[in-house]
């Protein structure tokens, strides 16, 4: 599910990926219909915010340790980091406009 702008991450590269700048991580599962509905929204925002916000995805089925570490109990779940520190979290599907409004606060 990863593309040019949204990298699918594992526990190995996660910490180094979120270390610098503003990073949005999409915690998802392939069986989750709202997660699948959000994928094109995330791709669109990743293109719009290229150079300002890095985007990554974590499949909770393969990376339950990361999901537990960040308290992911329901999906889709989006965690926003700034220089490696969690600064915000959004749960559930939302429109691109709504999501864009949330990201603008951090760019």
N, C-alpha and C positions, 0 to 999 in steps of 0.2 A: 504493500500500500504506500510505500514511500515514493516520493518523486524528487525532482530537482531541488525543491524548496523545503520539504518536510522530511527529515531524516528519521528512520525508525531506529530507536536506540535500545541497547541492552544495558545491563548493569555495569558492564566493563567501561563503556565510554560515557555513561550518564553524567558522572560528576565533572569530568573535564568539559563536557558539552555545555553545562549550565554555569560554568565558572565565571565567564566574562559576558557583560552586557545584559540585555533584556532577552529572556528566553521563555517561550510558551511551550509547555509540554502537554500533549493530548494523551491522556490515559484512556485506552479504548480496548475493545475486544471485537473480533471479527464476527461474532454471533449477535452483537448488539446493534439493532436496527437504528436507534438514534445516533449511535457512533458513526455508522455508515452514512447517515444523512448529513452529518457534520463534516465529513471528509472534504467535499468540494468547497465548503465554506472556509475551512482551514487552509486549503490550497489557495483559494482566492486571497485570503488575508496574508498568507505567506508571501505571495507575489507582491501585494501592495506594500507590505512592510519590509521588503527585501533591503538589507543593509541597516535596518533599524531594530528589528526583532528577529531572533532565530527561532525556528519552529522545529519541534521534534515530536515523535509519537512513541508511546510505550504500550506494547500489547500486554495487558495485565495477566493473560493466561500464561505467557512465557516468562514474565517478570513479576511474579507475585511479591518478591522481596521488596522491589521498588514501590509497588502499590501499597504494601503494608507500611513502609517507611514514611510515606506521605499521606497516610490515612485515607486511601481511596476506598470508599465503601459503595459508591454508585458511579455509574458511567453513563454518558461521557463525562469526564472530569478533566478540567483544564487547570494546570498549575502554572502560575507566572513567577519567574525567578528574576532577580536583578543581582548580578555579580554573585551568583550561587546561593542567594538567600530568597526563600519563599516570601513573596510580597502580596500575592492575591491568589484566589482560587474561585473558579466558576464551575457550577455543576449543571448538567442538563443541556439539551439542545436549545439553540437560540439563533436568531436571524443574523446575517452578516452585519447588518447595520448596528444591532445591539452589541455584538461582539466587538465591532470596530470602535464603538464608543468606550468600551472598557479598556481597550488597548491604547487608545489615544492618551490616557492619563499617564502612561509610562514611557511615551516616546517624545 
